[in-house]
Structure formats: structure tokens, C-alpha cells
């Protein structure tokens, strides 16, 4: 076997890009195991240091430890999402326990905890600058809030529960991916009424590739599922698709029902061990919200504002239905996309498919990257000399206005069988500065699942406005990473409170409804003509349409998240059952009750969100899904400043970059926001943007 490339310091080169061609699936396990061993030795050296604890020999030493392990995981986990092989998935399962045990062993290292605590207790006398103080605070809280105070049997129980939780969340995520990839819906030519020709052609091509020419293959992946639900005139097939989509992971080989119940139980038991009433209370101690009560207060206030508007939206939709032909008709979840699209088209003469020809991917890339050039002076240079992990992936070097190197950006736009659904930003390396002042620049990845170009090359990849919005969103996260200018890796880029991290991404989405932005890139892929002003006007008006439904849908996910994570453990003994009685036995009934405050349709038996809700059961949003709405208040408030001062005002953009994008988690986010805005945010800008309260100045935009 070749020498493991992770044992060479390849990420210490100036651009820190991984040599993918040298890395095999077999390298990861060996490199992770070695990384853990090296990190353990580094921790031991810090803990056993005979010198009195100082900020440098304890806190900064901890920050620098684990670099070898970070190097491996910073490649492994992004690829596990974007190019997962069976071997990598097995490695992730096998290594979940050891990695969790390593992390737990650091937190439960009593001599190390005593040193950190000693530095913390003398913090006011150390003369630390704000970034150093934040590192100390973050380090102290990572111990204090994660079990460092536990003793004896409680320490061992915490270790065991943490390892089990890591295994469960890994299994949950893999089940979602496997189930998604396993579902195929085969249709005939008689089943395609209403679908765009491009979607029909894609389904025919997918079927032909499986040797079933003359049939049409649809899947649960967004590029297939979403257009079907929006355009198919066959209500029976929409219902079939919906029930299939919403019953994923509820039964069979990839069922997550018992997995999620044990995840909820384990998180609740850990929270009780740590002295909190529930997981949400424990988790929200490091957030802008601060408590479950504050989260529920936000959700309730938005519910009260948007529910009446949903009533009006629903009445408008029902007016389209021929009640005489079907007096028993009841609006169901498989109807909302179809009839909303019809009503939108009727009211505004607008259909998202009208704009698809004006959004070829290559042009959209120029527009999105050009946004960063106009706001911040950035340039994006193709870097064909940097290798990628897949032939479809592209790489760029990013430079600042003065020509200085800012980082490397990988873009990965199309779905594959080994790639999880959705869209995300991550990084192979984060920005940080070492002790001699060398600025290590980030290596960022943007991953999406857009429609493929036509197989015969007749049409390029054409995006809908929603997909352009997704691109803008993830690019906002990328800018948060690329523009980082911090000293410590753990405080860099997107390493901020969960309810602050979505501000840069959701802020970017506001530009989609700005004519000046659209005029900079949107051209018909055949004629080269810009979008007609009438279509832009219709889109801007239509983007506000359905805002109440969209917001209430998001709120329902927030309520569900809080319900699972405010469960209170009744015991945390070592011999307690894996799923104790405090976890509801009927997950479907529990989910239905949790989402009841914003229920918009009659119940559908067997339809569940929880078993496929990767954000909260295998991602990083447990007790944090509300953060999309929390950040939406921030992004609307922030963009109101740009609307007042000019959407491409360089001085305004410079303030946003300096106080928000470059500072990462170096200070409390509320303080950073106040420095940019000059005041605390209010919900008024969001309500005006969504048409909930009058706004004579701002154009409409959608509430995500």
C-alpha cells in the first residue's frame, strides 16, 4: 500500500488543497486513528505541563492541538456528503465511536479542566484583547457546558452516551441517503400531463439509462420531485408522490423511527447529566436566543402574524377549485404547490419556468460571483492546475480588491448517486493566523444539486429562481469563510452561534429581486436578450405571494425541533433502557401534536418529517432549526440598510464585511451586529418584506 498522504503535511502548502488523486478510501481510517493518537499525546502534554497554567500554554496550546486529526476530518466529512462510497460510509460508522470518545476524553480530562478553569478565573487580570477573551470564553464553556464537572460513574455514563449518540446520528444520516437513492417511481406517457418538456425528457433519459426506454423515471431528489408536485395535473399521482416522499425512513430496512427516538432520549439524558432540564436548554446557552422560551416566543410571534394571512392565501387558492364538480374537495399538502403555482400565474402572469431560460448556470455563476466583485471587490480565477475530487467539480482562486490571495473555492453543482440531496457550504481548510503572523487562507466548497444539462448537449443547465436563490444562499456562507480575518481557527468564518450563521447566507438572497442585480447577468440562453421588464415585475410581485405558507411551514419545523429537544429525562442511570418511557412511543402522534400550532392541512396518516429530518437528527441544527427564522429577522433588517444607502454601496458593504463577514466568532454576534447596524434588529423589516405590514418602498421578497 502507498504511503498515506495524510501523513505528509500537504495542507501546509500555501493553498492548502488536498491531493485527491493520492487519497484512497482506505487511507482515512488509518489517518483518523493516527490523528486521534497524536492529538491524545498533545492533550496529555498540555495537561501534565509542570508550569503554572497560562493563556499561552493552556488555552492557545489547546487551540493548536489536533491539527493532524483536523486535516483528515476536514477532507473526510465534506467528501462523505459529496462523494460517499460504501467504504467511506463504513469508516464513518466505525470511527464515530472512537472520535466521540476522543472528544469526550478531552472534556473529561480533570487536570486539563483544572488548568483551563485556573486561566478562566484570572481572566480579568490577563490583559487579553477581545479575540483572545472570546477564545478563552469558548474554551472554558466547551468544558463547563459539556461535562467537565462530572465525577465517577457520571463521567463514564457521559462518555458512553456521547459515543452512542455519535453512532446513532451517523446511522440516521446514512439511512436518509440510502432510502432517498433507493426510491424509483416509474410512469408512462399517460401520466405526464402538465409537466415541463425538460422534466419529461430528463425522466425519459433516466429510464433509458436503466434499459426501460419508453418509460419515465422519477425520484425523490429535488430536481425530479419538486417540479412534479408543482406542474403535474394528476392529483392522484401528486398524492402518490407526496405519500412516498413523506413516508421515507418510516419503515423497512432504512427506518429511522427508533433511531430518532433513541437520539432524542440520549440527548435528553446527557442534558440531565450536565445539569439542564433538557437538550434545548443546554444547547441554547451558547446562542443569541439563549433559552427555549425565547425561541418559542419568536415562533409564536411569527405564527400570530402569519396565520391570518395564510387564511387569506388559502381562500384565494380554494377559489380556483370547481366545488360543484367536487364538493368534497379539501386542500391537501399535495395540492399546495400545484394550486399555488396556478394562482401565482393567474395573479401575476408569472411561472418560474418562464425565467429558467434566462438563468443558464454559467451566466448565474457570473452574476453570483459578480455580486461579490461589486460589493467587496473580489475576483474569481479558474484554477485548472488544482485537482478536484470529481470531474464535474470546478476550482477557483479568489483574490481581494488589491490582488492578494483570499482562498480557494470548489463548486459542485449536479446530483449524483453518491451525493446527499440538498445544498451546503463546507471547507477543506479554515482561515487562521499562526504565531509568526502567517495568514493561512481557507479552502471552501459549494455543493448543490441543480438540474443537469440536456444529455445531448442541446440545452445547458437552466435554473429556476428558487435555485438561483439557493446558489446565492450558499455563496453567502462561502463569503463568510473566504473573507475571514481571524487569529484562531476555531473562531474563524462560519464558526459562530448557530442562530447567527445564517445571516450572511440569507442576506445574499435579497438580491434576487433587485433589478440592478438581475440585469447584470440574466440573459436568454438562445437569444442573449435580457429578461423583459414585465417578467421581472411579475417575479418581484410573485415572490411575496405565498409568504405566509412558506413561513408557517418553516415554523412547523422549528416547533417540531423544539418538541423533540425539550423532552425531559426522568433518569440517567447506566442501566436505563435505550429508549426510556419519557420518549413518546408513537412518534407520528408526537410530531403531529408538535406541529399543531401551525397546522395548515388535514392530517395524512404515515406522513412524517422526523425520520428524514437530517438537519436536527444528523446535522448540526438540533434545538437550532429556529435559527433560520431568527437569522431571517437579522437579514431583512440588515438589507434594509442597503436599500436605504444603495444595494451596491461600497461603504455599506465594507461595514458589513468588516463587522459581520470577517469577524467570525471572535465577539458576541449581537455586538457585531449592533456595530454594523447601529442598533438592535427588529422584526419590522421582515414583516414589511413579506407584505404582512405595508411597505411602500421595498420590493417584495420571499420568506424562506
N, C-alpha and C positions, 0 to 999 in steps of 0.2 A: 504494500500500500504506500502511496506517496506521502511525503511529509505533510502533516496537517497545516494548511495555510494560516489557520488562526494562531499558530504558534510563532508566526513571523509578525512583526509589528506593521502590517500593511496599512492599518488605519492611522498610522502616524505620518503617512505621506501628506503633502500639503493639501491635497484634495480629499483625502480620507475615503476614497471609493473602494468598495470591496472587489477583489479579483474573482468574480463569479465562476469563471471557467475553471478555476483551480479548486473550487469548493464542491465536494460531493455530499450527498445526503449523509454518508457515513461519518463525515468529519464532525458533525455537530455534537453528537453525543460525547465523543472523546474530548472535544474542546470545552463543552459545558462542564464536564466532570473535572477537567483540569482547572477551569476558571474558578469553580467553587473551591477547590483545594487551595489555589493561590490566594483567593480572597479570604479564606479562613485563616491562613497564615498572616496576612496583613492585619486582620482584625485582632488576632492574638498578640501581635507585636504592639499595637496601639493600646490594648487593654493591659498589657503587662509592662508598659513603659514605666521605669522607676522614677522618671522625672515628674514633678508636680503637673497636674493637668492644666493645659493652656488652650487657648483658641487654636493655635497653630498645630500643636502636637496631638490634639484630640479631635476637634471639630473639622479642621481643614484636612487632617490626615484621614479621617473617615470619608470625607468628600472625595478624596483621591483614590481611596481603596476600591477594589473590584473592577478596575479598568479592563483587565483581561476578560472577565466574565461579561462585562457590558459590551465589549467588542463582538463577542459571539452572539449574544442575545439581540443586539441591535441589527444583526443581519438575519438571524433565525426567525424571529417573530414577524417582521414585515413580510418575509418570503412565505411564511406559513399561511398568511392571508392571501397572498397574491399568486403563489405557485406551490400549492401544498401537494406533496407526494404522499403516498401511503407510509413511506419510511419516515418522513418528517412528522407526520401526524402521530405515528407511534412513538417517535422520540419525544414529542411534546407531552404525551401521556406519561411516558416513563420518567421524564425529567421533572414533571410538575411537583412531585413529592420532594425530591432532593432540593429543588430550587426553593420551594416553600420552607423546607427545613433549614436551609442556609439562612434565608431571610429572618426566620424566627429565631435562629440561634444567635444572630447579631443582636436582635432586640432583647433577648433574654440573657445576654452576657452581663452578669452582675458587675464585674469590675469595670467593664466598658460603660455601663449605665452610671456607675458612681462617678466616673471621670466626666461624662457629659453633664451630669447634674451639678458637679462642682463648678464647671465653667459657667453653666447657666446661673448659678447662684451669685456669681461675681460679675454678671454681665454689665451692670451699671458702672463698674469701675474699669472696664477694659478699653474704653475709647474706640469702640467699634463704629464703623460707618454703617449706613442703613443696609447695604447689601450683606455685610458681614453679620449684622444683627439678625437679618432675616434667615441667613444660613443657620445661625445658632438656634433661632426660634424653631425653624423647620426640623432641625436635627433633634432638639430636645423633645418636641411634640411627637416626632416619629417614634420615640421611645415611650414617652409618658402616655400616649394615647393607644399604644399597641402592646401593652402587657409587660413593660419592663419592671413594674412594681409587683408582679405576681411572684408567689413563693410556692415551693414544694410541689404538691400534686397539681395545683392550679397551673403552674408553669408547664408541666408535662401535658396536661389536658389541652392547654392553649396550643402547644406545639402540634399535638395530634389533630386537633380540629382544623388548624391552619393548613396542614398538609392535605387533609381530606377535602377541604374547600378548594384547594388548587386543583386537585384531581377532578372534582365534580364540575367546576367551571370549564375545564378543558373538554371533558366529555360532552357537556351541554353544547358548546360551540361546534364541535365536530359533528354531533348529531344533526344540528341545523344545516350544516353544509351538505352532509351526506343525503339527508332527506330531500333538500332542495334539488340536488342533482339527480335524484332518482325518479322524480315525477315527470311523466310524459302524458300529454293529452293529445290524442290523435283524432283529427277531424276530417271531414270530407268537404268537397266543393260546395255542398248544400248548406254547410254550417258557417259560411264566411260572410254573410250579408252585413254590410256596414263597415267592414274592416278596410283600412287604407291598403292600397295595392302593394305598397312597400312591405307591409307586415305579412300580407298573403305570400308574397314572393319569398320572404325570409322563412316562413313556415314550410313552404314547398321545398326550398333548398335544404332545410334541416331534415325533412323527411327523406329526401332523395339521398342524402348522405348516409342514412341508415338503411338504404335499399328498399324504400317504400315509396317509390315515385307514384304520383297521383294522389297522395295523401298529404296532410298538413299537420306538422308537429308544433305544438305549443307547450311551453314550460311555465314554471312559476317564477322564473327570473324576470326582473322588472321590464326589460325591453320587450318581452313577449306578453307578460300578464297585464301590465298597465294599459297598453293600447287596446287589448281585447276588451277589458272592462269599460273602457271609455267609448268604444265605437261599435261593438257588436250589438246588432238589433235583436239578437236571440236572447230573450230574458232567461230561458231555461238553461242556456249554455253559460250565461253570466253567473247564474246561481251555482251551476256545477263548478265553474272555475273558482268562485268565491269560497264555496264549501271546501274544495280541495286545498286552496291556499290557506284558509284559516283552520284547517284540521291538521296541518303539518305538525309532526312531533308529538301528537296526542296519543298515539298507539303504535304497536308494532315494534320492529327492531330498533327504530331511532326515537322511540318515545322519550320525551324529556319531563313527563309529568312527575314521576317520582324523583327524578334528578333535581328539578327545581324546588320541590318540597324539601328535600334534604339540604339544598343550598340555603334556602330561607331559614331552616332550622339551625343550621351550622352558624350562619351569620348572627342569628339571634342569641345563640348560646355564647359565642365569642363576645358579643357586646355585653352580655350579663357578666361574664368573667371580668371584663375590663371596667365594670362599674357603671355601665349605661343601661337605661331601660330597654333599649332596642338598637338595632343596627343603624337606623337613620339618625338617631340622636348621637351615636358615636361618630358616624361618618360626617355629619354636618358641623362638627366642632371646627373643622378646617374648611370653611366655605363662607361666601358672602352672606348667605341666608342665615346660617348659624344654628337653626333649630327646625324640627319638623313643623312646629307651629307657624313659623314664618313662611315655610314652603306652602303649607296648606292655606295660609292667608292669601298668598299670591294666587294660587289656583282658584280659590273661592271667589276672589275679587274679579278675576278674569271670567270665570263661569257666569257670575251675575251680570257682567257687562255684555257677554256674547250670546247667552241663551235666548234673550228676547229677539235678537237679530236672527238667530237660527230659525226661530218660529216664522219669521217673515220669509226667509230663504226657502223654507220647506213649503210654505203656501204657494210661492211662485212656481216651484217645481211641480207641485201637485196640480196646478192649473193647466199644465201641459197634458195631463193624463185624461184620456177619454173615460170618465167614470161610468158613462152609460154602457160602454162596451164591456167594462169590467168593474162593476160596482163594489166588488170585494177587494179592490186593489189597495195594498198597503205598502208604503215606501219602505224598501228593504236595503241593506247595505250593498247588495249587488246592483242596485239601481242608481245610487248617488252619482257615480262617475259618469254614467251614460246620460242621465237626465240633466245633470249639471252642465255637461258639455252642450246638450241641445239648447238649454236655456241661455247659456252664455252666447252661443251662436245666434240665437234669436234676438237677444237684447243688444248685442254689440257687433253682430255680423262678424264674429271672430271665432276661429278654430285654431288651436295650436298648430295643427298640421299646415295651416297657411304659411306659418313662419318657418317651418322646417327647411324649405329650400333656401332660405336666407341665412341659415346657420350651418353651413358646412364646417366640419370640425376644424379644418386648417384656418379658416377665417376667424372662428371663435377663439382659437388659440392666440391669434394675433390681437384680437380685441381684449381678451383677458390679460394677457401679458402686457399689452399696451396700456392697460389701466394702471399697472404698477409703474410703467415708464412715465405716464403723465402725472401721477401723484407723487412718486418718490424718486424719479429719475433712473430707475433700474433698466438694465438691458439683459437680454437672454440670448446667449450664443450657442448654436448647436455644437455638441461635443462628441463627434463621431469616434474620437480616439478613446473614449471611456466606455468600457464594456458594460453590457446590461445582463439582466437575468432572463430576458425573453426577447425574441426578435421584434415583437411589437413595441417594446419599450423604447422611448427616446430619452436622451440626456442633454441637458443644457448647463453651461456655466453662467452664473448670474453675477453681474457686476453692478457696482454702485454708480452714482452720477459722476464721480471723479475717476471712474475706471478701475477702482480697487475691487478685488475679488471678494464676493459675498458668500458664495456657496455653490453647490451642485444640486440640480433639480432633475429627478426622474419623473416621467409621465407614462402612465399605463392606463389606456382608455377603454379597452374592449373586454367583454366577458370571455371566460374560458372555463372548462370543466373543473380545473384545479384551483379556481379563484373564487373566493367567497363573494356573495352578492353585496351590493351597496357601493358606497364611495367613502374614501378616507384619505387622510394625510398621515404619514408617519416619517421616520427618519432612520437612516443607517448610521448617522453620527450627529451629535448636537454641538452647538457652538459653546465654547468656553475659552478662558484665557489662563495660561499657566503662569507660574511664579515669575518667569522672566519677561512676561508681557506678551508672549506669542499668542496671537488670536487664532484659535482653531475654528475654522468655519464649518457650518453644518452641511449635511448631505440629506436632502429632503426628497420624499416620494409622494406623488399624487396618483391615487389609484381610483378608477371609476369603472363603470360597466355600461358604456354607451352602445347605441346601435352600430352594428358593423357596416362597413361599406358594402355595396352590392357585390355578390360573389363574382360576377362577370366584369366588374370594374366600370359598369355603366353609370353608377352614381357614387359619390363619396359618402362618408358617414355624415348624416344630416341630423342635427339635434333639435329637440323641441325647446321652447323657452324654459320649461322646468329643468331640462338637462343643462342648459346654459347656466341656470341659477345654481345647480349643483356644482358645476365647474367653478363658478365664482366663489361659492361657499368654501370648497376645499382649498382653493387658491388663497383664500383669506388665512386659513390655518398655515399654509405653506409660507406666506409672508411673515407670519408670527415667528416661524422658525428661522427663516432666511435673514430677517432683519435683527435677530437677537444680538445684543451687545452687552453681555454679562460676564462676570468673572467665574461663576461657578456653574458647572454643567447641570446640577440638579435644580437650578433656578432659571434655566435658560429656555427661551422660546415658549412653547405651549405648556411648560411645567408651572401651571398656575392653578388656582382654585377651579374646580370643575364648573362652577356657575359663572366663571369669567372667561373660560377658554373659548366659548362660542361667540364672544363679542366680535373678534376680528373677522370670523367667517361669515356671520350673519350680517355684519356691516357691509361686506362686499356685495351681498345680494341686492342691496338697494339700487345699485347702478343699472340693473336690468331694465328698469322702467324709465331710464333717463335717455331722452332722445339724443343728446350730445354723445353719449357713450355708444348707443346703437349705430349712429351714423358713422362711427369711426371704423366699423368692420363688417356690419351686416349687409351682405350682397347676395343676390340670387346666384346660385352656383352655375346656372346656364347662361343667363343674360348679363350678369355683372351689375344689374341695376340695384339701387338701394331699396330698402323696404318702403313701400308707399306710405306717406304720412297718415293716410286714413287707417291703415292696418296698425300702425304704431299707436294711434289714438285709441283704436278698439282694444288693443292689447293692454294699454295702460288702464283703461276703464275696466276691462275684464279681469285684471289681476286682483282688483278689490273684491270682485264677485266671489262668493263662497267663503269669505274670510271667516265667518262665524263657524261654519262647519269645520274648516281647517284648524281653527284654534281649539274648538271643543274636542276634536279628535286628538290633538296633542295633549290637551288637559287630561283626557281619559287615560293616556299612557302614564302621565305624571301621577294621577291618583292610584293607578294600579301599582306602580313602583313603590309609592309610599305605603300602600296597604301591605305588600309583602315584607317591607323592611321596617315596619313598626310593630311587627309581631313580637310579643314579649315572652322570653323563655321563662319557664316555670322551674327549671333546674338545669344544672350544667355538670352533673356528675359524670364520671368516666363510664359508668355502666348504663347511662341513659340510652334509650333506643335511638337509632339514627334519625328517625322522624318521630319526634315526641308528640303527645296529644295537643300541644299548643299550636301545631301547624294544622290548618284545616284539612280534613280528609278529602273533601270534594273541592278540588282546585278550580273547577269550572264555576261552581256556585260562588266561591270566594271571589273570583275575578269579576263575575257579573255584579256582585254587590259593591265591589270596589269602584267600578266604573259607572255605577248607577247615577251619581250626581250629574253626569253629563251624557247619559244615555240618549241617543238620537233615533234609534230604531228598535223594533221588537227583537227579543232575544232569538238567537239562532242556535239550536242545540248542536253541540260538538264544535262550535266555532270558538277558538281560544287564541288569545295573544300570548299568554305567559309562556307556553312551551317553546315558542320560537323567538322570544324577546331577548335576543342576544345582548342588546345594549345593557340590560340590567343583570342578566344571569351569566354572561361570559365575557362581557366587555367591562368598561370602567365606569358605568353610569348607575351602579346600584345606589339607591337613595339619591340619585342625582339627575334623573331624567327631566325633572322640572327645570334644569339649568338651561334648556333650550328656550323656555319661555322667559326665564329670568334674564338671560342674555338678550332676548328679543326686546325687552324693555330698554336695555342699555343700547342696543344697536339703533333702534328707532330714535332714541334721544340723541345719540352721537351724530347720526346722519342729519338730524335737524340742524345741527351746527353747519354742516357742509352745505345744506340747502340755503341757509341764510348767508353764508360767506362765499359760496361758489363751490360747485361739486368738484371742480378740479383746482381749487385754490391751493397753491403750493404751501403757503404759510399754515393753513389749516391742516393740510396733510402732514406737514413737518411736525406739528404739535401732536397729531395722532400717532405718528411714527415714534416720536421721542418718548411720549408718556405711556403709550399702550403697547405698540408692536415691539419695541426694542428692549423693554424693561423686564419682560418675562415675569417671574415670580419674585423679583427682588424686593418688592414692598407690598403692603396691603393693597389689593386691587381697588378698593373703594377710594383710597388716597390717590392712586394713579389716575383713576377716572376723574376725580374732582380736579386734579391738576390740568387735565385736558379740557374738561367741560366748564370749570369754574363754579360748579355746583353739583349737588346730588341729582341723579336721574329721577324722572317722574314717568308715570305710565301714559301721560297725555299724548306724547308723540306717537306712541303705538296705536292708541285709540283713534287718533286723527288719521293715521296712515291706513287703517283698516276701515275707515268710514263709520266708526262707532260714534264718534262725535264729529261735528262739522270741521272742515279744514278747507279754506278757500285757496290756499297757496300750494300745498303739497300735492303732487300727483299720487295716484293710488299705487299700492304695492301689496303683495300678498303676505298674510301671516302664516309662516311655515308650520 
